[in-house]
Amino acid sequence: MPPLKKTNTFFESIRGFCKFLFTRPVTWAANKFSSAPKKDKVHEALSRVYAASIDPPKNTGYLLIADTMQQPVIIFSDQHKGNRNAADDFAGCEKNYLAALDYYNANNFYYVNLGDSEELWKNNIFSVMKYNKKAFAKERLFIRRNACCKIIGNHDLFWRENPFAQRYIKKMYNKELNIFEGIVLRLRVKEKSIDIFCTHGHQGDAQSDGNAFSKWFVSIIWGPLQAFLQLNPNTPSCNDELKTLHNQIMYEWSETQKNIILVTGHTHQPVFNSLTHLERLYLQLEEAQAGKDIAAVQKIEAEIPRRRREYNFMNASFRNMKPSYFNTGCCCFRDGTITGIEIEGGFMRLVKWSYGNDKEPQRSVAEEISLEELIKKTQDNNLQQS
């Protein structure tokens, strides 16, 4: 036994040294080859997927006339289910995810699974199916009651590219399931209607939209190194420039649309009412200062530096942005937290499921807005622009 302990200690020392030496360059390379959004390509792709989603016979999109007062909706993305090795970003979040699905199924939610649900760049389908039986069993409950739509992401393009994809889907869910590029939830609130257009958000990204080199880099180089170095890069601070750039490009598409709210994933960075948490903090700070709320000012000023370390980008027009873009965040944050978008009871909410002091999953509402107010703000903005 003692020799084994020494061997393990030596191995951990080597790992620690390599982690110190290679984390920065390898993470930079992974980010470099994982995202290259181009505005014209992203906008063209979003318009194409939206058009396909409101024309269901094309089988690339899906239109759902939704009464969220009767059947609420939960939108999760980017689980990146893996094979439980050190490169599995989902493993630490699984307990929160399972608890969340129990809650939403019990409360009759419709589940929009917004893509990158399976990590099929780093893993093969057999290992993902083997190690994620609990998650697939929970997702199956929504499918049994025809309350689930599965959207494709860049890390699970397998579902579009593999000719035997439906065979594996049937093994996972006990039935074949159409997988779409996007879904449009057409809501009606007090005689006014709005389309909530949901898509993964990788479309038009030169390094993510079916790029073979990116897939090779992640599976052959980044995946094994991530496992050896025991890194989970899925935090808002990872590759923040490209994430915020991509969010900005998607916002710019959404702000030109009429009666359309865009909801995506892909960047792993939650956005609500077109604002990141940092931008919202500055709005709250201005409000607290105007109201001379000293306690609130001190609390917000203490939080801002921490958020700036995570992502230090702010849109110059953040005070006047149209609330037309939302991002779910992801289900693979390093601390086990998952985030998603709820549409329920006349409200749209950014929700978090995280481990409480007792290490058990807890749901909390980070932000919310009434659908009536959301429609009014987007339509008022449309009038100003026209």
N, C-alpha and C positions, 0 to 999 in steps of 0.2 A: 503493500500500500504506500509507504513513504516514497519510493521511486516514482510511482504514478503521480503523486501530489507534486513532486518536483517537476516532472514533465509538464503537467498542466500549468504550473506557475510559469515555467519557461515559455510555454506556448502563449499564455496570456500576455507576457512581457513583449513578445514579438508582435502580437496583435496590437498592443497599445502603442508600440513604436510606429508600426505601419499606419495605424489610425492617425497618429500625429502627423506623419509624413505625407500621407496620400489623401486625406479627407478633402482638403481644399481643391487640389488639382482634379481629383476624380469627380467631385461634385460639380465643379465648373464644367468639366467635359460632358457630364450627363445632362446638365442644363443646356449647354451649347447645342447638343444634338437632339434635344427633346422639344424645342419650341423655337419657331421662327415665323411669327404671325405677320402677314402682309395685309394691309388694310383693304385693298381692292379685292383680294382673294377671299378674305373673311366675309366681307359684305356680300359679294357675289354668292358665296356658299350659303350664307344665312337666308338670303332671298330665295334661293333655289329650294332649300329644305322647307322653308315656311310654305312656299307655293305647293310643294308636294304634299305637305301635311294637311292642307285643306282640300286636297283632291285625292282621297283615299284609294281609288282604283289603281293608282300607280304603285301601291304597296311599298312606298318608301317613307310614308308618313301616316299619321293617324289623327283624325279629328274626333274629339269627344265633347259632346254637348253636356256640360257638367252643371249640376245643381249642387253646389257645395254646402248648401244648408241641409240637404238630404244625405249626400255622401261627400264628406270632406276628402281632401287630397294631401298626401305627403310625398315630397320629392327628395330623394337621396341620390347621391352620385359618388363615384370614385371610392368604392370599397377596396378595390385591388386585392381581392381574395387570392392568397398564395398557398404555399405548401408547408407553412409553419417553420421554415428555416429563418435564419437571422435577417433575411431580405424580405420577409413577409410583413408588409406594412399594416395589414389588417388584423393580425393576430391579437394585438393589445386592445383593439377596439371591439372585438367580437362580442364581448359580454354586453356592452352598451347597445350594439346593433341588434342583438337578439331581443333585449328588453324593449327596445323601441318598436320592433316589428310586432311583438306581443301586444303592446299598447295600441298600436294603430290598427291591427287586425281586430282586436276586441271592440274598438270604437268605430268599426265599419269604414275605415279610410280606404280610398283608392290609392294604390302605390305606383308612382312613376319612378322606375329605376333608370337613372339618367346616364348610364354608361360608365365604362371602366369598372364594371362590377367585378369582373374576373381579371386577374393579372396574367394575361396570356402572352406577354412578351418575355417574361422571366421564367414562366412555368408552362408545362404541357397541361392539356385539359384533364388528363387522368389524375395527376397529383392534386389539381385544384378541386376536382370532384371528390377525391378521397378525403381531403382534410377540411372540407367545408360543408359536411353533411347537415349540420345543425342549421346553418344559415339558409341552405337550399330548402330545408324542411319548412322553415318559417316563411320563406318567400312563396313556397308552394301553397300556403293557406290563402294567400291573396289570389293566386291563379285559379284555385278551385272555385272561388266565387266570382270569377271573371272581373277582378278588381286590380289588375296589374298590367302595366305596359312597360316593356323592356326596350330601352334605347341603346344604340350602339355607340361605343367610344373608341378612341384610337388604340387603347391597350386590349380591347376585346374585339378587334376587327375580324378575329377568327370566326365570329358568328356570321359575318358576311362573306368571307373568303373561302371557308372550308365547305366542300360539297356535302360533307356528312354532318354538318352543324346540327341539323334538326334531330339527328339520331342521339346526340349527346344532350340536347335540350330535353328530349323526351325522357332520358334516363334521370336527369336532374329534377324534372317537374312532373313526370308521369303523363305528359302530353306535349305535343308540338306547340310552338309558340312563335308567332310572328315577331320579328325584331325590327324596329323602325329606326330611321334617322332622327325623327322628331315627332312630337305630339303637340297638338293645339287644343288647349282646354278653353272652350268658348263659354264664358260666363255671362249671365244676365243679372244685373243688380238694379232694382227700381227703374225698369224700363230702359236702362242703358246697358250696353254689352261691351265686352272687351275680350280679346284673344290673349291668353297666356301661352306663349310659344316656348316650348321646352325642347332643347337639344343639347347634346353633350358639350359642344363648343370648340371642338378641335378642327372643324371643317375650315379649310382655307389656311391652316397652319402648315407651312411647307415641310416641317420636320415631323409632324404628327399625323397628317391626313394620308395614311396608307404608305408612308415613306419606308421603304425596305431597309435603308441604311440605319435609320433610327431604331427600328425593331432589332436589327442585328446587334447594334451597339449595346442596347439595353440587355438583351438576352445573353450575349456572349461575354461582354466586358463588365458592364455596370452591375448586372444582377449578381454574379459571383463575387465581385469586389464588395458590394453592399453587404452580402452575407458574411464575408470574412471580417469586414471592418465593423459589422453590427451597427449599421447606420439606418435610420429612418429619416429621409430628408423631407418628409411631407409636413412641413411647418410653413407658416406664412413668410418666414424669413428666407426660405430657400428659393433662389431664382426670382426674387421679388420684382426685378426690373421687367423681365419678360412677362410675368404674371400680370402686373399692373398694366403693362402695355397691351396685353391681350384683352384684359377687362375693359380698358379704355376704348379699344377698337370695337368691341362688341357693344359698348354703351353708345358709341357714335352711330352705329347702325340703328339701335333701338330708338334713339332720340328723333330720328327722321321718320319713324313709322307712325301711323295713326291708329289708335285703339289697339295697340299691340304692346304687351309686356314680354320682355325676353328673360328667360330663366336658363342658365347654363351651369355646367360644372367645370371640369377640365383643369382650371387653374389652382384648385384647392384653396382659394382665397375667398372667404364669404363676402358678399356684397349685398346690401339691402337698400332699396330706394336709390340705387346707383352710387351709393357711398360705401367706402370701406370704413372699418371701425375707427381708424385714425381720423378720417375726415369728419366723422360724426362726433368724435370727441371735441374737435375744435368748434363745431357748431354749438355743442353743449357748453363749452367753456365761455363762448361769447354770450350765450343766454344767461349763464350763471353770473357772469360779470355785470351784465345789464341789470339783473335782479339783485345785485349786491349780496349774493348767497356765498359768503366766505367759505363755509364748510365744503360746498360743492366745488368751488373754484380750486381749493387745495387738493381735494380728492382727484379731480380731473388732471390738474397739473402734475400730480404724482404719477398718474398712469401714462401720460403722453410719452415720456422718454422711453418707457418699456415698449410701447407700440411702435415708436420710431426705430427701435432696434430691430423690430420684426420686418417692417416695410416702411421706408422713408420716402414714399411718393405721395404727392397730393395733387389732385387735379386743380388747375388754377381757377376753374369755374365751379368749385364744389359747393359754393353757397347757392348756386342757381341751377343745379342740374335737374333735369326732368327725371322723375322717379320711374324710369322705364326699364331698368336693368337690375336683375337679381342674380346672385351666384350662390349655389347651395353650400359651397365649401367642400368638405369631403368627409369620408368615414374612415380615415386612416391617419388622424393626427397622432403625433408621437406620444402624447399623454393619455391616449385612449379615448379622447373626446371625438364625437361625431356631430356634424351639423347638417341641417336640412331646412327645407322650406315647407311650411304648412299653409294650406288654404282651408279655413274652417270657420264656421259660425260668422261669416261675413268679414273675416280678417285674413290677412296674409302675414305670416310670422316667420322670422328666422329663429329656429330652435336649436338648442344644444342638449346633447345627452352626454353626461360626464360622470365620473366616479366621485361620489360624495365622501365625506369623512369616514363613513363606514365601508367604503370601497364598493358600494352598490350603485347601480345606474340611477341617475336622477335627470329628469327633464326640466329644462328652464327655457324661458322665452327671452331671447336677446333683444329682439326688435319686433314691432308689429305696427301695422297700419290697416285701417278699415278699407275694404274693397270700394266702398262708396267714395271715400276720400281719395283713394288711389286713382279711380276713374276720373274724378273731378280734376285732380292735379294734372293728369296726363292730357286730358281734353282741354283744360285751360291753357296748358303749354302749347298744344297744337294750334289753338286760336292765336296765341301770341306770335308763333312762328309764321303763320299764314298771313 
